[in-house]
Amino acid sequence: MKVHSWGLLSNEEHQIELTDSNFKHSNAIGIPMGLGRSYGDAALNPGGAIWLTSALNHFIAFDEERGEFECEAGVSLREIQALIIPRGWNLPVTPGTQFVTVGGAIANDIHGKSHHTYGTFGDQVISLTLRRTDGSEMLCSPEQNSELFAATIGGIGLTGLITKARFALVRCTSPWIEMESSPFNNLSEFFELSKSSAIGWESSVAWIDCVGTKAGRGIFMRGNPAAKAESKKVKERQLGLPFTPPISLVNKATLRALNTGYFHLNKAKAGHSTVHYQSYFYPLDAISNWNRIYGPKGFYQYQSVIPHDRAESATQEMMATIASSGEGSFLAVLKVFGEKTPRGLLSFPMPGVTLALDFPNRGASTLELFAKLDEIVIRSGGRLYLAKDARMSRPMFETTYPNVSEFKKYRDPGISSAMSRRLLGA
């Protein structure tokens, strides 16, 4: 059947195989896939096999005293939170969507608004079970098979099939978040807000305008778990796009108006509020198939991280490059990473600032912009996020990920993806 990633950049034939705890792969070279939320080609394998983990969907253990959870790798973060939050626990680290499996969270070493407090998802993993395509199965942890453990965290599925994992939780008193939002007018103000939020605020993130003369303004949001439960009810509102429009709804004619409207709407609502964790952490989950807004050609996400000492100047240069290119992003997110070094050999975060941008696929002009942004990222000592990437060159990958040679020792020879062939070879 034809399979696409979240970016909708391609739709090619794949051989689909369902996996379970007794998984035995066919002779076809494959790659594991959870809920398909990688933006690029990390979980695509055109002409080969995809091993869907949807049958690996069982909870195994929940230690409510120690705050530890164990489940199979195909369980989603949404399913886990529905169980643990009413019992006083939560996930320390989640990305911008709940529709991610545990296996995908580990393989992409996801991060979120709480990175400066808790690090990455991989930092919470106590142990995982890995099944290799030669039939072997092994328990991996910081103490046991530690090298393979480090290769698997952030290893984009190339070291084997994660079948189950055990990870740490964090205490919570309710599903509510005490949030403070503040408008800012330029990057300097963003960095001041980030600095003041590093201590005393569990999570923080900013939306930033990268279009035209107003590029650099934005809305800064920071939050802490609410001390007590709110009595108000949560209204489940699910919007969605039932079809893909013939053109991208995010284009030159709409982008400036979208960004201006978003900024002024949220500026008017700035201040303190109490919000549900779902609307705070996962605002786009309320819109099913939101990726369709970019039309039949799909979209790219370009997410970089730049070390602290060059972050402000490099981010300013990237914003100016985008503004002068005629391209632009509506879903632009800026966040400061904490100082913790992640466990994974190919983990994305580093101490610094990450900028994530969605661009409609306009062909050559979009790729020309990315080439210019790549130059800034490389020159500044940064790198791109593999979970979001669909076009990074192999030389850039090898330059910006210093542990590539070490990682290659732990690749499973029976696993391959479009991304692995592009960045690591056959």
Secondary structure, DSSP 8 states (H G I E B T S, - for coil): -EE--TT-S--EE-EEEE--TT----SS-EEEESS---SSSTT--TTSEEEE-TT---EEEEETTTTEEEEETT-BHHHHHHHHGGGTEE-S---S-S--BHHHHHHTT---TTHHHH--GGGGEEEEEEE-TTS-EEEE-SSSSHHHHHHHTTSTT-S-EEEEEEEE-EE-S-SEEEEEEEEESSHHHHHHHHHHHTTT-SEEEEEE--SGGGTT-EEEEEEEE-SS---S------EE-SS--SS-SSSTTTHHHHHHHHHHHHHHT-EEEEEEHHHHH-GGGGEETGGGGG-TT-EEEEEEEEEHHHHHHHHHHHHHHHHHHT---SS-EEEE--S---SSTT----SEEEEEEEEE--THHHHHHHHHHHHHHHHTT-EE-TTT-SS--HHHHHHH-TTHHHHHTT--TTB--HHHHHHT--
